[in-house]
Amino acid sequence: MFSIRKFAVAASVLIGATSAPVQAVTGKFTAADYQRALWMVTRYYGGQRSGQGPNFLLRDHTYKTSFVKDADGSHDLVGGWFDCGDHVLFGQTFFYSAYMLVKAYDAFPQGFEDNYHGVDYSDYESSGNWDMAGGTPDGIPDVLQEAKYATDWIIKATPDGNTFYSQKGNGDYDHKLWMTAGMMSTQTVSNGGESDGVRPITKNPADGSMPGMAAAALAVMSRVYRKYDAAYADTCLAHAKNAYAYAGKNKGAAVGAGGYYGANANPYVGYVVAASELYAATGTSSYQSDATGAAGNLKNHYYTLCYANQDDLGYYDLATQAGSSSALSTMKSYFISSYTSKGTGESGLSTVGNAWGALRYPANQAFSVALYSKAAKDSSNDQFIYNQVDYILGGNSSKYSFIVGFCSGCSGNAQHPHNRNVYLNDSNPTDAVKATLPIPTKNKQFGSLVGGTTTSSQYASNDVTTSYQYTEGGIDYNAGLVGALGYIVSKLAPVDTSKLGTSAIQGRSVRRAPELRSMVEGRDLVVSSSEGISQLAVLDLDGREMTRFANSGTTARWTAPRAGLFLVRALTPSGWASSKVVVR
């Protein structure tokens, strides 16, 4: 619970030797509190799942799935994440947020626990307890399973080097009705649904920023997920190269999403980040040359890390992945020193940012500073990191928590987030009724960082569903906070990562994915598992996903369009299982 505790963090022990003095850091919460907060803000992404999901918010709702028609002709585009309590996938925040999550794990793997079955939340459903204690480990860090739902869609969005999908849905159509994603799917396209067709899909935006971040997310995933599924890691790498090729054709170009999201202020960042991450993933020198060759296009954005200002990430990756000797000092000069010098607000909160979605900015800055601290082996700015995170969790003058569901010794916390799925209300209520909607018990620990305020006493009067500036949350809001919390937990309660992926985690048994039985009957692939198969995916040898569909029962069947060798992946209650099949 909330308490003033002194944590003497020995940086030389936890993140390597450093010439900087050891700092006595004042954290306002216990290690268990930070772990709980991280569990909550990570699982939040499971409530953003479009398509088959499962979306944990909708798990017991009448309408459990949504937008299952998303496609470009015969090319399946079902899946991905929603954003900002609505039902559109906007690439401007989606690819950036996916990268932020996998990068957080890559930088601070000891900060991320395995608490639950992130593929389908079947453990929570079985226990009937959707609190932290209701989950059971499955051998894979939760943050990677949440991020994998995003990279699954990025694979679909990058079928080859000349094709890139960046958006699903139309924001104006989507905002007409207040109802869950599943119920909205039953409406007409002009009302945000798909009852009379496929909702709008944005293809080939002639943008270099979004495909760069997409390539970077897949490249990191190809490294960090290989331990758990080598075939999936190979697929991620193949599609990272596709996205990178598209980004290379559109270097220096960036597009926005109408009145919803602006274009990246520096579209070269995505290319630098992607090249750096692909060099780390492959060791191919041409990627390193691409990264360092484009480095001169990075700049000081004189603002804050966010979906539209990513130069922090570019300099960090040049230093840690591409071998630049000067990028880290530039990162400090341009960003780290600026952020920490502006930690002069309430309870040490950074004053860099603006009033719309205000708290995402200090969260992002805390993550940027944490990345620098890890790379530079310098813990001298840890107090700044704690101050940003603590303010958000309730370590402010009002003891008010800005995380929906998190309250450790708080006097109050956000109760009315702008998010249609969390309330499970399909009545298209008036604004007055929206303001009174209660969150169902199962969804109370939603984990969303609301926009909030930089003066904690001002929030309670603005905690209204339709006060978007204050109560809206988004995938980019949570992303930096996940990383900053991962850094804190890696220092206070480091996870033994050697146990992940093994048959026993923290003394509790973990089910392993069973072997698949695969047969060929003419051109039909017949795949079976005694545990049952809920999804089937088939990939070709280049890692391109040829099909993915929902299934019920212990057997799934697919007709191959041609002879060849195929990789079959089936989702069972224990996780994904794979096999290779030859069709003659």
ZAKOL-115456 format. One record per residue (C-alpha): residue number from 1; chain; x, z, y. Coordinates in pm, whole numbers, plus 32768, in hexadecimal, padded with zeros to 4 digits. Example, Ala and Ser with C-alpha at 12.3 -4.5 7.8 and 13.67 -1.06 7.14 Angstrom:
{1 'A' {84CE 830C 7E3E}}
{2 'A' {8557 82CA 7F96}}
This chain:
{1 'A' {8000 8000 8000}}
{2 'A' {8060 7FEA 816F}}
{3 'A' {8186 80C9 81BE}}
{4 'A' {82BC 80C3 8296}}
{5 'A' {83DC 80A0 81A1}}
{6 'A' {854A 8060 81D8}}
{7 'A' {85E2 7F57 80F7}}
{8 'A' {875C 7F4E 8107}}
{9 'A' {8786 7DEB 808B}}
{10 'A' {88E6 7DA3 8015}}
{11 'A' {8902 7C2F 8050}}
{12 'A' {8A58 7C1C 7FAE}}
{13 'A' {89BF 7C87 7E65}}
{14 'A' {8879 7BC9 7E6F}}
{15 'A' {88D1 7A7A 7F08}}
{16 'A' {8A48 7A66 7EF1}}
{17 'A' {8B6C 7AE4 7FBB}}
{18 'A' {8B4E 7AD0 8131}}
{19 'A' {8C25 7B1B 825B}}
{20 'A' {8AF6 7B95 831B}}
{21 'A' {8ABF 7D0F 831B}}
{22 'A' {89C3 7DA3 8229}}
{23 'A' {887F 7DE0 82E6}}
{24 'A' {878F 7F01 82B9}}
{25 'A' {8643 7E4B 82B7}}
{26 'A' {84FD 7EF8 8309}}
{27 'A' {83E2 7E70 8236}}
{28 'A' {8283 7EF9 8268}}
{29 'A' {820B 7EC5 8105}}
{30 'A' {827E 7F18 7FA6}}
{31 'A' {8317 7E1B 7EBC}}
{32 'A' {81D2 7E21 7DF2}}
{33 'A' {810F 7DC8 7F2D}}
{34 'A' {81E7 7C99 7F71}}
{35 'A' {81C5 7C2E 7E05}}
{36 'A' {804C 7C4F 7E1A}}
{37 'A' {803D 7B8B 7F5E}}
{38 'A' {8111 7A77 7EC6}}
{39 'A' {8031 7A65 7D93}}
{40 'A' {7F03 7A40 7E76}}
{41 'A' {7F89 793C 7F69}}
{42 'A' {8011 786F 7E46}}
{43 'A' {7ECF 7872 7D7B}}
{44 'A' {7E1F 7801 7EBA}}
{45 'A' {7E8A 769E 7E63}}
{46 'A' {7DB7 76AC 7D29}}
{47 'A' {7C8C 76C8 7E0F}}
{48 'A' {7CEA 757D 7EB4}}
{49 'A' {7CDB 74A9 7D7A}}
{50 'A' {7C14 7368 7D90}}
{51 'A' {7B9E 72B0 7C5A}}
{52 'A' {7B89 734C 7B01}}
{53 'A' {7C4E 747F 7B6C}}
{54 'A' {7C01 757F 7AFF}}
{55 'A' {7BD3 7608 7C5E}}
{56 'A' {7BCB 7782 7C37}}
{57 'A' {7AD5 77AA 7D58}}
{58 'A' {79DC 76C8 7CA7}}
{59 'A' {7A21 773B 7B44}}
{60 'A' {78CB 77E2 7B15}}
{61 'A' {7807 7704 7C06}}
{62 'A' {76FD 7606 7BAF}}
{63 'A' {77DF 74F2 7C33}}
{64 'A' {7936 752E 7B9B}}
{65 'A' {79D6 73D9 7BD1}}
{66 'A' {79DF 72F4 7CFE}}
{67 'A' {7A35 7191 7D67}}
{68 'A' {7A73 710C 7C0A}}
{69 'A' {7A41 6FA4 7C7E}}
{70 'A' {7B73 6F99 7D62}}
{71 'A' {7C1D 6E51 7D0B}}
{72 'A' {7CA4 6D08 7D8C}}
{73 'A' {7BFC 6C10 7CA8}}
{74 'A' {7C6E 6C75 7B4B}}
{75 'A' {7D86 6D54 7BCF}}
{76 'A' {7D24 6EC2 7BA5}}
{77 'A' {7D5A 6FA1 7CD8}}
{78 'A' {7C99 70D7 7C70}}
{79 'A' {7D3D 7224 7CC4}}
{80 'A' {7E1C 72B2 7DD2}}
{81 'A' {7DCE 73C3 7ECF}}
{82 'A' {7CC0 73F1 7FD4}}
{83 'A' {7D21 746B 812E}}
{84 'A' {7CA1 7556 823C}}
{85 'A' {7B65 75C0 8186}}
{86 'A' {7AEF 7458 8175}}
{87 'A' {7AFE 7350 8063}}
{88 'A' {7BEA 7241 80DD}}
{89 'A' {7D4E 7212 8065}}
{90 'A' {7E25 71CF 8198}}
{91 'A' {7F81 7157 8143}}
{92 'A' {8017 71E0 8284}}
{93 'A' {7FF3 7346 8204}}
{94 'A' {7FD6 7304 808E}}
{95 'A' {812E 7274 8044}}
{96 'A' {81DA 7366 8131}}
{97 'A' {812D 7494 8092}}
{98 'A' {817D 7423 7F31}}
{99 'A' {82EA 7403 7F92}}
{100 'A' {82EC 7558 803B}}
{101 'A' {826D 75FF 7EFE}}
{102 'A' {8365 7562 7E0E}}
{103 'A' {847E 7596 7F08}}
{104 'A' {8425 7705 7F23}}
{105 'A' {844D 7726 7DAC}}
{106 'A' {858C 7658 7DAC}}
{107 'A' {8626 7737 7EB7}}
{108 'A' {85A4 7889 7E40}}
{109 'A' {854F 7871 7CCC}}
{110 'A' {8574 79E7 7C9C}}
{111 'A' {8458 7A1F 7D8F}}
{112 'A' {834A 797A 7CBF}}
{113 'A' {829C 7A23 7B9F}}
{114 'A' {81CA 79A7 7A7F}}
{115 'A' {8084 7A69 7A98}}
{116 'A' {7F78 797E 7A18}}
{117 'A' {7F1A 7839 7969}}
{118 'A' {7F3A 774E 7A8E}}
{119 'A' {7EC4 761C 79CF}}
{120 'A' {7D5E 768F 799E}}
{121 'A' {7D38 7806 79F2}}
{122 'A' {7CAF 783E 7894}}
{123 'A' {7D52 7996 788A}}
{124 'A' {7C89 7A0F 79B5}}
{125 'A' {7B4E 797F 7921}}
{126 'A' {7B90 7A2A 77D4}}
{127 'A' {7BDB 7B7B 7870}}
{128 'A' {7AC3 7B62 796F}}
{129 'A' {7BB7 7BF6 7A6A}}
{130 'A' {7C23 7B0A 7B81}}
{131 'A' {7D09 7C0E 7C1B}}
{132 'A' {7E82 7BFE 7BEA}}
{133 'A' {7E70 7CD3 7AB1}}
{134 'A' {7D74 7BEA 7A0E}}
{135 'A' {7E6E 7AD4 79CF}}
{136 'A' {7F6E 7AB2 78BA}}
{137 'A' {80B9 79F4 78C4}}
{138 'A' {80D5 789F 7824}}
{139 'A' {824B 7869 784A}}
{140 'A' {824C 779C 798C}}
{141 'A' {8268 7825 7AF1}}
{142 'A' {8115 7819 7B99}}
{143 'A' {8193 7764 7CCD}}
{144 'A' {820C 7640 7BF7}}
{145 'A' {80C0 761E 7B48}}
{146 'A' {8007 761F 7C92}}
{147 'A' {80FC 7521 7D1F}}
{148 'A' {80DF 744E 7BE5}}
{149 'A' {7F73 7407 7C31}}
{150 'A' {7FF4 7366 7D6F}}
{151 'A' {8112 72A7 7CCD}}
{152 'A' {8022 7228 7BC3}}
{153 'A' {7F6A 7179 7CDC}}
{154 'A' {80A6 7106 7D8B}}
{155 'A' {8100 7052 7C49}}
{156 'A' {7FB3 6F9B 7C61}}
{157 'A' {7FF2 6F51 7DD1}}
{158 'A' {813F 6EA8 7D8B}}
{159 'A' {8104 6DA6 7C77}}
{160 'A' {8223 6CC6 7CEC}}
{161 'A' {8312 6C95 7E0C}}
{162 'A' {8221 6BBD 7ED0}}
{163 'A' {80E7 6C91 7EB4}}
{164 'A' {809B 6DE3 7F4D}}
{165 'A' {7F55 6EA2 7F73}}
{166 'A' {7F41 6F9F 808E}}
{167 'A' {7DDA 7012 80BF}}
{168 'A' {7C92 7043 8006}}
{169 'A' {7B4D 706E 80C3}}
{170 'A' {7ADD 7046 8228}}
{171 'A' {7AEA 7176 830B}}
{172 'A' {79B8 7115 83D8}}
{173 'A' {78E5 70DE 82A0}}
{174 'A' {7967 721D 8201}}
{175 'A' {790B 72FC 8329}}
{176 'A' {7799 72A3 832B}}
{177 'A' {7726 739E 8224}}
{178 'A' {7784 7502 81C7}}
{179 'A' {778C 751D 804C}}
{180 'A' {7882 753C 7F2E}}
{181 'A' {7959 7416 7ECB}}
{182 'A' {7896 73E5 7D8A}}
{183 'A' {7747 73DC 7E39}}
{184 'A' {77D1 72F8 7F48}}
{185 'A' {783F 7206 7E39}}
{186 'A' {76D1 71CF 7DE9}}
{187 'A' {768E 7153 7F4C}}
{188 'A' {76B6 6FF0 7FCA}}
{189 'A' {7808 6F6E 803D}}
{190 'A' {7797 6F78 81AA}}
{191 'A' {774D 70EB 817C}}
{192 'A' {789F 7134 80E1}}
{193 'A' {783A 70FF 7F76}}
{194 'A' {7856 6FF9 7E66}}
{195 'A' {76F7 6FCD 7DDC}}
{196 'A' {76E2 6E64 7E50}}
{197 'A' {784E 6DFD 7E31}}
{198 'A' {79B7 6E6A 7E5E}}
{199 'A' {7A12 6F27 7F98}}
{200 'A' {7B12 6E81 8080}}
{201 'A' {7C78 6E6A 8001}}
{202 'A' {7DA1 6E29 80E7}}
{203 'A' {7EA5 6D45 8048}}
{204 'A' {7FF5 6CC9 80C9}}
{205 'A' {7FF3 6D72 8220}}
{206 'A' {8143 6CD8 8284}}
{207 'A' {81C8 6E38 82B0}}
{208 'A' {8321 6EB9 8256}}
{209 'A' {82E7 702D 8285}}
{210 'A' {81DD 7078 8181}}
{211 'A' {827D 6FB3 8063}}
{212 'A' {83C8 7059 80B9}}
{213 'A' {8332 71B2 808A}}
{214 'A' {827E 7137 7F51}}
{215 'A' {83C9 70BD 7EC1}}
{216 'A' {8471 7205 7F1B}}
{217 'A' {8362 72D6 7E73}}
{218 'A' {8379 7209 7D34}}
{219 'A' {84F5 720F 7D35}}
{220 'A' {84FC 738B 7D4D}}
{221 'A' {83EE 73A6 7C43}}
{222 'A' {84BF 72CB 7B5D}}
{223 'A' {85CF 73D4 7B6B}}
{224 'A' {850F 751B 7B6A}}
{225 'A' {8407 74B7 7A69}}
{226 'A' {84F3 741B 796C}}
{227 'A' {8517 7567 78B9}}
{228 'A' {83A3 7565 786E}}
{229 'A' {8356 73F5 7832}}
{230 'A' {8473 72FB 782F}}
{231 'A' {838A 71D0 780A}}
{232 'A' {82C8 7238 793F}}
{233 'A' {840F 726A 79FC}}
{234 'A' {8472 7105 79A3}}
{235 'A' {8324 7084 7A22}}
{236 'A' {8350 7142 7B69}}
{237 'A' {84A8 70A9 7B9A}}
{238 'A' {842D 6F48 7B54}}
{239 'A' {8318 6F6A 7C53}}
{240 'A' {83FF 7014 7D4E}}
{241 'A' {84C5 6ED1 7D48}}
{242 'A' {8384 6E0B 7D81}}
{243 'A' {8329 6EDD 7EAF}}
{244 'A' {848D 6ECA 7F32}}
{245 'A' {8488 6D50 7F1D}}
{246 'A' {8348 6D48 7FE8}}
{247 'A' {83D8 6E3E 80E5}}
{248 'A' {850F 6D69 8106}}
{249 'A' {8440 6C39 8160}}
{250 'A' {8396 6D00 8275}}
{251 'A' {84B0 6DD3 8304}}
{252 'A' {846A 6E44 8465}}
{253 'A' {82F1 6E10 844C}}
{254 'A' {81EA 6F22 8446}}
{255 'A' {8070 6F1E 8457}}
{256 'A' {7F6F 702A 849C}}
{257 'A' {7E13 7064 8411}}
{258 'A' {7D2A 700E 852E}}
{259 'A' {7CC9 7144 85EE}}
{260 'A' {7D27 722C 84D2}}
{261 'A' {7EA2 7223 84B1}}
{262 'A' {7FAE 718C 858A}}
{263 'A' {80CF 70BE 850B}}
{264 'A' {821C 7162 84BA}}
{265 'A' {82E1 718A 85FB}}
{266 'A' {841C 7113 8548}}
{267 'A' {83C6 702B 8427}}
{268 'A' {8533 7012 83BB}}
{269 'A' {852D 7177 8337}}
{270 'A' {846B 711C 81FE}}
{271 'A' {856A 7012 81A7}}
{272 'A' {8692 70FF 81D5}}
{273 'A' {85EA 7210 810A}}
{274 'A' {858A 711D 7FF5}}
{275 'A' {86E6 7086 7FE0}}
{276 'A' {8785 71E0 7FD4}}
{277 'A' {869A 7257 7EC2}}
{278 'A' {86C7 711B 7DF4}}
{279 'A' {883F 7144 7E0C}}
{280 'A' {8819 72A9 7D8B}}
{281 'A' {8738 722D 7C72}}
{282 'A' {8808 7101 7C05}}
{283 'A' {896B 7123 7C87}}
{284 'A' {8956 6FB7 7CF4}}
{285 'A' {8A3F 6F8D 7E1D}}
{286 'A' {8967 6E89 7ECB}}
{287 'A' {8863 6F94 7F13}}
{288 'A' {896B 7071 7FB1}}
{289 'A' {89DD 6F4B 8086}}
{290 'A' {8876 6F08 80EF}}
{291 'A' {8846 7074 8154}}
{292 'A' {8983 7096 821D}}
{293 'A' {895A 6F3A 82B0}}
{294 'A' {8803 6F93 833D}}
{295 'A' {8869 70F1 83A9}}
{296 'A' {88A5 7081 850D}}
{297 'A' {872F 704E 8533}}
{298 'A' {86E9 71C1 850B}}
{299 'A' {86BA 7287 8649}}
{300 'A' {865A 73CD 86E9}}
{301 'A' {84DF 73CF 86F7}}
{302 'A' {84E0 74F6 87ED}}
{303 'A' {83AE 7582 8741}}
{304 'A' {836E 760C 85E6}}
{305 'A' {8378 7597 8481}}
{306 'A' {8223 750A 8427}}
{307 'A' {818A 73DD 837C}}
{308 'A' {81E3 7301 84A8}}
{309 'A' {833A 7396 84FB}}
{310 'A' {8417 73A7 83C7}}
{311 'A' {857A 737E 844A}}
{312 'A' {85CB 74DF 83CE}}
{313 'A' {859C 745E 826B}}
{314 'A' {8670 732D 82AE}}
{315 'A' {879C 73F5 8323}}
{316 'A' {8771 74F3 820B}}
{317 'A' {8770 73E4 8101}}
{318 'A' {8895 732D 819A}}
{319 'A' {895A 7471 817F}}
{320 'A' {88EB 74E7 8027}}
{321 'A' {88A5 73A2 7F6D}}
{322 'A' {8965 728A 8018}}
{323 'A' {8AA6 7349 8061}}
{324 'A' {8AAA 7339 81DD}}
{325 'A' {8BA8 742F 826A}}
{326 'A' {8B0A 7448 83C2}}
{327 'A' {8992 7440 8380}}
{328 'A' {896D 75B5 8342}}
{329 'A' {8A0C 7618 848B}}
{330 'A' {8931 7518 853B}}
{331 'A' {87FE 75AA 8491}}
{332 'A' {8860 7701 8514}}
{333 'A' {88A2 7686 8674}}
{334 'A' {8766 75B5 8692}}
{335 'A' {8668 7689 85DB}}
{336 'A' {86D3 77D7 8548}}
{337 'A' {875F 7866 868A}}
{338 'A' {8631 77E6 8749}}
{339 'A' {8537 7883 865B}}
{340 'A' {85E0 79D4 8640}}
{341 'A' {8615 79F0 87B8}}
{342 'A' {849E 79C0 87EA}}
{343 'A' {843A 7ADB 8701}}
{344 'A' {83C0 7B9D 882E}}
{345 'A' {8249 7BA6 87F0}}
{346 'A' {8176 7CB9 875C}}
{347 'A' {8232 7D69 8642}}
{348 'A' {834F 7C70 8664}}
{349 'A' {8275 7B3C 8633}}
{350 'A' {8309 79F0 86A3}}
{351 'A' {8271 7960 87DD}}
{352 'A' {82C1 77F7 877E}}
{353 'A' {8186 7735 8729}}
{354 'A' {802A 7701 87B1}}
{355 'A' {7ED4 77A4 8797}}
{356 'A' {7E37 76BF 8693}}
{357 'A' {7E94 773F 853C}}
{358 'A' {7F85 7823 85F2}}
{359 'A' {8010 78E9 84CC}}
{360 'A' {8082 77BF 83FE}}
{361 'A' {819F 7792 84F7}}
{362 'A' {824B 78E5 84D2}}
{363 'A' {8219 78C4 8359}}
{364 'A' {82C8 7773 8360}}
{365 'A' {83DE 77FB 8439}}
{366 'A' {8411 791C 8349}}
{367 'A' {8439 781F 822F}}
{368 'A' {852F 774D 82F7}}
{369 'A' {85FD 7883 8349}}
{370 'A' {85F0 78EC 81DA}}
{371 'A' {8673 7798 816B}}
{372 'A' {8790 77B2 8262}}
{373 'A' {87DB 7918 81FA}}
{374 'A' {87F3 78B2 808E}}
{375 'A' {88D4 7788 80D5}}
{376 'A' {89B3 783F 81CF}}
{377 'A' {89BD 797F 80FF}}
{378 'A' {895B 7A37 823A}}
{379 'A' {8856 7B4B 8238}}
{380 'A' {8876 7BA2 83A9}}
{381 'A' {8724 7B03 83FA}}
{382 'A' {8660 7BAB 82E6}}
{383 'A' {85AF 7C91 83DB}}
{384 'A' {851C 7B60 8487}}
{385 'A' {8499 7AE2 8338}}
{386 'A' {83F9 7C31 82E8}}
{387 'A' {835E 7C4B 8440}}
{388 'A' {82A8 7AFE 8420}}
{389 'A' {8229 7B42 82C2}}
{390 'A' {81CF 7CAC 830A}}
{391 'A' {8102 7C53 843D}}
{392 'A' {8039 7B5E 836A}}
{393 'A' {8001 7C5B 8252}}
{394 'A' {7F89 7D6B 833F}}
{395 'A' {80CB 7E01 83C3}}
{396 'A' {8053 7DDB 8529}}
{397 'A' {7FCF 7ECC 862F}}
{398 'A' {7E69 7EA5 85B0}}
{399 'A' {7EC6 7EB7 843E}}
{400 'A' {7DFB 7D78 8413}}
{401 'A' {7E44 7C8A 82F1}}
{402 'A' {7E24 7B14 8324}}
{403 'A' {7E21 7AC4 81AF}}
{404 'A' {7CC2 7AA5 811E}}
{405 'A' {7CBA 7BAD 800C}}
{406 'A' {7DFE 7C64 8059}}
{407 'A' {7DE0 7DC2 80E7}}
{408 'A' {7EE8 7ECA 80A6}}
{409 'A' {7EA0 7FEE 818C}}
{410 'A' {7DFE 7F03 8286}}
{411 'A' {7CE9 7F5A 8379}}
{412 'A' {7C4A 7E04 8341}}
{413 'A' {7C8F 7CA6 82C8}}
{414 'A' {7C09 7B44 82EC}}
{415 'A' {7AAA 7B2E 8259}}
{416 'A' {7A18 79E1 82CC}}
{417 'A' {7B0C 78C6 8284}}
{418 'A' {7AA1 7764 82D5}}
{419 'A' {7A97 76E8 816E}}
{420 'A' {7962 7659 80CB}}
{421 'A' {79C9 7691 7F61}}
{422 'A' {7A14 7804 7F82}}
{423 'A' {78A6 785E 7FCD}}
{424 'A' {7809 7788 7EB8}}
{425 'A' {76ED 7735 7FA4}}
{426 'A' {764E 75DD 7F88}}
{427 'A' {752C 7606 807B}}
{428 'A' {75D0 755F 81A9}}
{429 'A' {7585 7698 8279}}
{430 'A' {7576 76B2 83F0}}
{431 'A' {76A3 773D 84AB}}
{432 'A' {75EA 7886 84D5}}
{433 'A' {75B8 78A6 835E}}
{434 'A' {7720 783F 8316}}
{435 'A' {7793 7968 83E3}}
{436 'A' {76E0 7A56 82F5}}
{437 'A' {7740 79BB 81A7}}
{438 'A' {77E9 7AB3 80BB}}
{439 'A' {7909 7A4B 7FDB}}
{440 'A' {78A9 7A6A 7E69}}
{441 'A' {7968 7B7F 7DB7}}
{442 'A' {7A3C 7A93 7CE3}}
{443 'A' {7AB6 79DB 7E17}}
{444 'A' {7AFD 7B04 7EF8}}
{445 'A' {7C73 7AF7 7EB4}}
{446 'A' {7C82 7995 7F34}}
{447 'A' {7DE4 79AE 7FBE}}
{448 'A' {7DB3 78CC 80ED}}
{449 'A' {7E84 7908 8223}}
{450 'A' {7D90 78DA 8342}}
{451 'A' {7E05 7854 848F}}
{452 'A' {7DE5 79AE 8523}}
{453 'A' {7E67 7A22 8671}}
{454 'A' {7FB4 7A99 86FA}}
{455 'A' {7F07 7BCA 878F}}
{456 'A' {7E78 7C7B 8661}}
{457 'A' {7D66 7D36 871D}}
{458 'A' {7CC4 7BEE 8785}}
{459 'A' {7C76 7B6A 862B}}
{460 'A' {7B4C 7C3B 85B9}}
{461 'A' {7A6D 7BAF 86CB}}
{462 'A' {7AD3 7A4E 8669}}
{463 'A' {7AA5 7A79 84F1}}
{464 'A' {798C 797A 84E3}}
{465 'A' {797B 785A 83EE}}
{466 'A' {794A 7756 84FD}}
{467 'A' {7A6A 77D6 85D7}}
{468 'A' {7B50 76D4 853D}}
{469 'A' {7C7B 7726 8617}}
{470 'A' {7C83 7887 8589}}
{471 'A' {7BDE 7881 842F}}
{472 'A' {7C48 7730 83A8}}
{473 'A' {7D5A 7730 82A4}}
{474 'A' {7E12 7610 8206}}
{475 'A' {7F0A 75AB 80FE}}
{476 'A' {8016 7593 820A}}
{477 'A' {7FBA 76F0 828E}}
{478 'A' {8009 7797 8143}}
{479 'A' {813A 76C4 80ED}}
{480 'A' {823C 776E 81CA}}
{481 'A' {81B4 78C7 8177}}
{482 'A' {81DF 7885 8003}}
{483 'A' {834D 7834 8041}}
{484 'A' {838E 795E 8124}}
{485 'A' {82EB 7A4E 802D}}
{486 'A' {83B4 79B0 7F14}}
{487 'A' {84F1 7A03 7FD1}}
{488 'A' {8486 7B6D 8008}}
{489 'A' {841E 7BA3 7E9D}}
{490 'A' {8561 7B03 7E21}}
{491 'A' {861C 7C17 7ED5}}
{492 'A' {853A 7D42 7E92}}
{493 'A' {84C4 7CFB 7D30}}
{494 'A' {857D 7BCD 7CA3}}
{495 'A' {84DC 7B21 7B79}}
{496 'A' {85A6 7AF4 7A3B}}
{497 'A' {8587 797A 7A2D}}
{498 'A' {863B 7969 78DE}}
{499 'A' {84FD 79E4 7836}}
{500 'A' {8424 78D1 78C3}}
{501 'A' {83D4 77BF 77CE}}
{502 'A' {8418 78A3 76A5}}
{503 'A' {8326 793B 75AE}}
{504 'A' {831C 7A94 764C}}
{505 'A' {82F6 7AE0 77BB}}
{506 'A' {830A 7C47 7835}}
{507 'A' {82B3 7CC6 76DD}}
{508 'A' {8174 7BF7 76C0}}
{509 'A' {814D 7AD7 75CF}}
{510 'A' {812D 7977 7656}}
{511 'A' {807E 7861 759C}}
{512 'A' {814A 7728 7569}}
{513 'A' {80B1 75CF 757D}}
{514 'A' {806E 754E 741B}}
{515 'A' {80F2 7410 7384}}
{516 'A' {800D 72E6 73AC}}
{517 'A' {7F9F 720E 728B}}
{518 'A' {7F9B 70A0 72F1}}
{519 'A' {7F22 6F78 7227}}
{520 'A' {7EF4 6E07 7273}}
{521 'A' {7DBF 6D4F 71FD}}
{522 'A' {7DE7 6BE7 7268}}
{523 'A' {7E15 6C03 73E0}}
{524 'A' {7D76 6D5E 73F0}}
{525 'A' {7E4C 6E94 7420}}
{526 'A' {7DA6 6FBE 737C}}
{527 'A' {7E37 710B 73EF}}
{528 'A' {7DCE 725C 7366}}
{529 'A' {7E1C 73CB 7396}}
{530 'A' {7D83 74EC 72D9}}
{531 'A' {7D60 75AC 7421}}
{532 'A' {7C99 749B 74CC}}
{533 'A' {7CF2 739A 75D7}}
{534 'A' {7C5B 73B0 7734}}
{535 'A' {7D23 7295 77D5}}
{536 'A' {7DE6 716C 7752}}
{537 'A' {7EEC 70A8 7813}}
{538 'A' {7FAA 6F76 779A}}
{539 'A' {80EC 6EFA 7840}}
{540 'A' {81C2 6DC9 7805}}
{541 'A' {833C 6DD2 77D9}}
{542 'A' {8376 6DB0 7950}}
{543 'A' {82B5 6EF1 798B}}
{544 'A' {8183 6E44 7A1B}}
{545 'A' {8040 6EF2 79C6}}
{546 'A' {7F5B 6DF1 7926}}
{547 'A' {7E2C 6ED1 7900}}
{548 'A' {7DBA 7038 791B}}
{549 'A' {7C63 70B4 78BC}}
{550 'A' {7BA3 71EE 7867}}
{551 'A' {7B58 722F 76FA}}
{552 'A' {7A98 7324 7623}}
{553 'A' {7ADA 7381 74BB}}
{554 'A' {7C13 737D 73E5}}
{555 'A' {7C42 7202 73E3}}
{556 'A' {7C77 7107 74FC}}
{557 'A' {7C7C 6F8D 74DB}}
{558 'A' {7D0C 6E7D 75BB}}
{559 'A' {7D1E 6D05 7588}}
{560 'A' {7E72 6C77 75E9}}
{561 'A' {7E63 6B31 76B1}}
{562 'A' {7F9B 6AAE 7605}}
{563 'A' {80A2 6AFB 7502}}
{564 'A' {81BB 6BE6 7565}}
{565 'A' {8244 6D48 7568}}
{566 'A' {8171 6E45 7625}}
{567 'A' {8199 6FB2 7684}}
{568 'A' {805B 7073 763E}}
{569 'A' {8022 71BF 76F1}}
{570 'A' {7EFE 72A1 7695}}
{571 'A' {7E8A 73DC 7746}}
{572 'A' {7E38 74EE 764C}}
{573 'A' {7DD6 7659 7692}}
{574 'A' {7F46 76B2 7668}}
{575 'A' {7FC6 75AB 7759}}
{576 'A' {803B 7442 774D}}
{577 'A' {80BD 73AE 760A}}
{578 'A' {8161 7258 75E8}}
{579 'A' {81AF 7153 74E2}}
{580 'A' {8225 6FEA 74D8}}
{581 'A' {8154 6EE2 742B}}
{582 'A' {81A4 6D7A 73CC}}
{583 'A' {808D 6C78 73D5}}
{584 'A' {80ED 6B38 731F}}
